[in-house]
């Protein structure tokens, strides 16, 4: 996402092949990204992407704390 001065989101893949468990269930072969924005350089999140699902977990790793987990999923919605 990019709109100068408003949304300058950046991301990089930091790990692949991870396993993760959330409220909804457990996932294998998960890709993990590090995401940040130059507009808030002290805030960093890791997002966990499960194959065929998408984001199943978000964890704020710098600039505060927070965790968001997938609790339900309906294919095709």
C-alpha positions, -999 to +999 in steps of 0.1 A: +000+000+000+014+034-009+001+069-007+028+094+001+025+107+037-005+085+044+003+048+038+038+038+030+037+001+041+067-021+036+072-058+040+098-085+036+096-123+039+117-133+069+109-171+073+091-199+055+081-234+065+070-223+099+043-241+120+018-220+140-012-226+162-040-201+167-076-203+180-089-216+147-064-244+144-028-254+135-010-246+102+021-259+086+044-244+059+035-209+070+053-178+055+062-151+079+066-114+069+080-084+088+059-054+081+065-017+089+060+018+076+085+047+075+057+068+089+060+048+122+095+034+121+094+021+157+063-001+150+070-036+135+046-065+130+051-101+119+023-116+099+019-154+094+004-165+061-010-201+058-013-217+024-049-215+010-060-193+039-040-161+042-031-142+074-038-164+104-017-145+130-003-110+135+021-101+163+034-067+170+071-072+177+083-036+183+067-003+193+041-018+215+024-051+219-005-069+203-016-102+189-045-109+164-055-145+156-078-161+131-108-175+149-130-185+120-128-190+082-153-195+055-138-205+021-148-182-008-159-153+015 
